């Protein structure tokens, strides 16, 4: 699993790739079913293009107790149908094909300091990791003497910060590395006009 900070909340990603793995995740979550659950299903080559395996997953124990299930991804409609056949009432199911919109919706429904649980397939997980970003707190912005900021981790785990507007013209924020290439994975640029 992976926990990603998201604006005072956390996104917990629990990868589901096949019925056996998905059933283990379901069994793990049965202990404390989250009030909002996001399930993301893609059918890219890395996921396996046959998604009929979702019918072999025992989602029903989660569906009985989840307050809301948001299904998303390239095959959101099929996943929504699976949840409906599993007994999830329509008023507790939202089908949002866009991963970014589904993540935003799920985060808007959980309270600060809590977690949003997301069950993605492999390529959905990669996409969600790229979407997740943490908005800087007032203390973070004050420390950097900037108006606002977001930070996120790249796929190598490196922390990236994007800052907006210095608070006063005499106190520009300069990161520890001014500009340049870091290894082969990242390029860091500083701009005075964004």
C-alpha angles and dihedrals in degrees: 000000000000131000117207123188113235118180100312092327133079131235111212112202117201109183117227116188105153141005095272094052093041092051090052090052090049090051090050092051094046088080091064114006109204116237090232121035126183118200117189123195124185127172102207119141092263089055096045115256095237106082096175087110089083087077089061093056117098098226093154098093089057095043092056092061108025114107093209133002118201115196119198145160136072091313099038093130093056091046090050090052090051091052091048092051087048089063102261108150114238092242090062095049128079122183110205111165094192110086092206094051091046091051091048091048093049093048091049089058100051123077125247112275093027135099135253110212115216125186106197134171115236102275091039088054091052091049093047091050088055092050097048114097134160119229111223118252122236088260092052091051093046091051090053093039092233135129097235142346145182127205133193142164121250121222090274092056095253113146113237123194126196113193130193128211124339113253093233129014093242097055109058116172115241116187120223090264114046101202138319147087121312109199114305098302106065144034119200119202130180117210129187093194115051 
